Amino acid sequence: MKKVPEMTQSLLHVLKSPPDQITRELMKELGKDRQVVEFKLYGENDYERLVELVFAADQVISWR
C-alpha cells in the first residue's frame, strides 16, 4: 500500500515590533515541523505581499 505524504502546514508570523527573546522562543516552538514565514510590519511596507501571505498561510499569528 502506498503511503500518502503528509502536507506541511504553513505558519505566518506578523511582527509589529522586533521580538524579544521570549517571543523568539515561542515562535521557534510553534514553528516546529511547519513552513514558517515572518513579515515585519516595522520594516516592510509591502501590504499587497502581506495580504498574499495571509491568504496562503494555514495559520497566522500577530505579535506585538
Helices and strands as residue ranges (DSSP letters): E 10-15, H 21-30, E 35-40, H 47-56, E 59-63
